[in-house]
Amino acid sequence: MRYYILTTVKFANECIEFKKYGSTNSNWLANINVGDIIFISQFNFKSQNIYGPFKVTMPLFYDKKIIFPSQKYYYRIKIEYDKLQYINETDLYLNGIDSEKRNFAFKLICLLQQNKHLHSICLNKQEGEFILDTIKNYGDNSGSINNKDYIPEYDKLKVDQSFIADKNKLYKKLFFSSESDLETFIIFCLKNQKNITYTSLNNILNIYSGNDLNNSTIYNQFIFGNAYPSDIVILNKNNINILELKKTGLKKDMISTIEKEIIKYCTYSLYSDRLGTNQTQINFFLIVLKDENNISLKKYLEDYFQKNINKTSNFKKYNFMIIEYYIENQNLLFRKT
């Protein structure tokens, strides 16, 4: 079981009344499973409320039924609640004072405020339990709720590996149409240890000592500091694996963005309070589409990493690897360049 904050600017009532939460892209909800605990955060100029707790009763599905006025949000999960309450962000701070965790509460508030534009914020256990405790001790009842029937337009199309493969026409195309779909596809594959993609990626992770998917926790859109979510993060006792995804092969106009991502993620992962443990090795994997003509750009990024991460190499051991993805018989596979 995991904890998540799902954000909205103005549709908290619709989420509560229909018991659904929707996002624009599939990756925001792909790693949320049945039984996970959800809090809905509505931050705008009128309110800064957090509603919950909700429990996920149906994982990601796709439906075009309009429940959010003038908005799409067709990728959805189903949520339920027993006793719905809400708190204000200041209640988190008050609970921090009462529990002698003021600094922790302040950092959590900053995390929520700085990422209110994201659909989903994955929380660690300590953060989730702290919000639960705050709701228990400071929460107000939501009052009368007008529960609304939900009759799906498409009979709730399940979003899974096959759905993403069909959407991206992997039966005839050899690449993904978007990085969000690539991310979602990887997340789904990593939920099944017998999946060929799982094995392919695990073989690459095994290059580094004590680095195995079977003993790891997998996050997507994980925030090391107070901002800048990384695509996929795989954590285990010894390693922090940062996977940055690109749907195409390397191109010159990507380089400046990749340089910034390398610096941000490698720096903020050094001693992130959100990790809970102190891994000794950080592995940065850049995943791009298979392309035999990117040798010079690959060499440039490898040199850039070595040159610019030296300033932090005294704290932890760093590794950098460019991985190419390719499609074979509609299966996603990886190879080390």
N, C-alpha and C positions, 0 to 999 in steps of 0.2 A: 504494500500500500504506500502511495506517495501523496504529497500535498501539492496543490497548484492554486495560484491566483489567476483567475480569468478576468480580463478587464473589459470595460465598456464605458463609453462617454455618456450615453443616455438611454440604454436599453436594458437596464437592470430589471425593470418591471416585466418586460416581455420575457426575459430569461426565466424569471421566477414563475410567472403565470403559465407559460407553456412548458416549463421544466426542461428547457433546451438552451444550449449555448452554441452560437455559431461563429465561424471565422471565415475569412476570405480565402485562405489557402489551407490545404490539408495538413501541412507540416506542424502547425501550431497545436493541433490536437492529436497527432498521430501516436504519441507515446503515452497518452492517457488511457488507462485500463479500467475495467469494471472493478469497483471497490475503492478506487482512489477518492480522496477527499478534496473537494473543490470549495474555494471561496470566490465570490464575485465582487469585484471592486469597481465602483462607479465613481470616477474622479472628474468633476467639472467645477465650474465657478459657483455652483449652488450647493454641491454636496461632495464629501469625500468619505463615502460610506463603504464598508466591507460587509457583505451579506454571507451568511452560512450557518453551520456547515452543510454542504451538499455532498451526496455520495453518487458516484457515476454508476448508472445501471445499464447503459448501453454505450459501447465504444463508437468510434467514428463512423458516421454514415453521411450520405449525400442526399439532399432533398431541396427542391426549389419552392416549396410552400412558403409564401411570404408571411413571416411572423415579426420581422423587424421592419418597421415602416421605412420605405424608400431605400432600404439596404438589402443586400443579397445574403451574405453569410450562409452559404449553402452547405458548408462542411460543419457538421453538428455532432454533439454528444447529448445523451439524455441524462438528466440529473434528478435526484429525489431528495427530500428532506423530511425530517421528523418534527423538529422544533426550529423554526427559522428565526434567527435574530440578526441584528446588525450592530456594528460598532463604527465609531469615527476613528480616523487615524490617530487623533490625540489620545484615544483610549489605549492604544498600543504603548504610547509613551508613559501614561499613568501606570499601566501594568508593569512597565519596565522599572519605574521608580519603586513601586510596592514590592517587586520581586528582586530588587537590587540588580537589575539587568538593564539599566538605563542606556548604556552605550549600545548594547545589542538592539534594544528597541529603536533607538535613533537610526542605526544602520538599516534596520528592516524598513522603517518608514521611508528612508532615502531610496532604498531599492524599489519600493512600490511607486514612489513619486516620479522617479527618473525613467521608469519603464511603463508608465500608464498608456503609452501609445502602442505597446505590444499586446497581442491577443492573450498570450499565456506566459506566465512566469513560474517556472518550476522551483519549488521550495525544497530545502533540506528538512530533515526530520525536526530539528530544533526550531526552525522558523514556523513550520506547520503547527507544531504543538503549542508554540507561544501564541499564535493567533487563536487557536482553539481555546486556550486558557483565558485569553482576553475576552472572547465572546462569552465564555461561561461566567466570568466575574463582572463584566461591564456591559454585556449585551442588552439591547432593548428588543422587545418582541416586535415583529414586523406588522402585527395587527392583521386585519382582514385581508385575505388574498383571494383575488378573483381567478381561480384556476380555470384555464381554457382548454378545450379539447384540441387535440392535435391529430388531424387526419392527413397523413403524408401524401404528397402528390405522386411520388415515385415508389411508394411502398418501402421507403427507407432503404435505399441502395447501400449495402455494406461497402465501406471503403477499406480495401485490403490490397495486397500485392497485385492481385489480378486486375482490380479496378484501376490502379495506377498504370499498370502495363498496357491495358486497353486504351486508357485516356491518352497515353503517349505513343500509341501505335508501335509498340516495341516488336510486333510481329513483322514489321517492314522497315522500321527506323532503327538506327544503331546509336541513338542518343536520346536524352530526356529534353522535353520542351522547356522545362523550368528547373531551377535549383531547388525550389520548394518540393517539387515532385520527386526529384532525385533523393532529397533528404527523407521524405516520407517513405519511399521505396526501401531505402537502407534500414530505416527504423523498423519497418514491418519484417524485413528479412532477419534482423538481429533478434527478433522475438522467438525464432525457431532455430535451435541448435543444429537441426538436421538440414537446414537450408544451405544450398550450395554457395550463396553469397556470404552467409555466416562463416562458412569454412574458408572461403577465399580471403576474407578480411582478417580472420583469425590467424591464418598462416603468415600474414604480413606483420601483425602485431607481435607474434611470437619471435620475431627477429630480436626484440629487446627482452632482456631478462625479466622473468616474473610477470609477463604481460600476456594474459589470456582472457578471452571474452567470457569463458565459463566462470571466472572468478571476478567479474567486473560489473559495475553499475553503469548503465547507459542513459545519458541525458541528451536531449536536443534543445537548442536555443538556450543554452546554459550561460548564466551571467556570473563571471568570476568576481568582478568588482561591483559597481553600482550601475553599470550600463554595458553596452556592447555585447550582445549575446553571440556566442559561437555556435556554429551549425550543429555539430555533434561532439559530445565530450564523453569519453569512456574512462572511468576511474577504477583503479584497483589499489591494492595495498602499496605497490611500489611505483605506479605510473599514473601520470595524467596524460591522456591521449586527446589531442585537439584535432578534430577533423574539419577542415575548411573545404567546402564543396564549390566546384565550378562546373556548369553543365557543358561547357565547350572546352576545346583545347586552349592552351595558353596563348594569349594575345598581348601585344604591347600595351594596349590601353587598359589592361587589367593590373599591370605591374604596380602602379602607385597604390592602388587599393590593397593588394596583397601585402605590400610592404607595411602598410598601416596595421593590417590584421595581425601580421607576425608580431609586431612590437606590442600591440595592445594585449593580445591574448597571452603571450609569453611573459609579459610583465605582471599583469593582474593575476595570473595563475601562480605566481611565486609563493605568496603566503596568503592566499584567499581564505578569509574566515568562513566562507561558505562551503569549503571542501570538507572540513571536519577532521581530516587527517593530513599528515605532512609527508606526501610522496616525495621521493628523492629524485625522480626522473620525469622530465616533461618531453613528450614526443609530439611534434607538430607535423601533421600529415596534410599536404595539399592534394586534394583529389580532383583530377581534371580528365577530360575526355582523351582517349588514346589518340596520339598524333606523333608520327615519326619525325615531324619537321620542327619540333620545338626545342631542339638541343641547346641552342644559344640562350634562350630565355630560361630554361631549366638551370643551366650553369650559372646564369646571372643571379637567380633567386637563391641557389645554394650558397654562392659567395656572399650575397647580401646577408643571409641568415648568420653565417659564421662571423662576419664582420660586426654586425650590429647586436648580436646576442652575447658577444664576449663580455660586455659590461655587466651582465647578470650571471655569467657562467660560474662565478665564485660561489653562488648561493645554491644552485642545483645543476644537475646534468641535463643538457639539452640535446635533442636529436631532431633533425629535419629530413623529411622524405617526401618526394613527389610521387604520388600513386596515380596511375592511369586506370580509368574504368572503361569497360567495353561490354557490349551486349552480345551474347551468344545463345541462340535458341531461346530468346526472351529472358535469359538469366543475366543478372548483373555480376560481373567478375572484375577482379582487380589484379594489377601487376605492378611490381616495383620497377621504376625506370632506372 
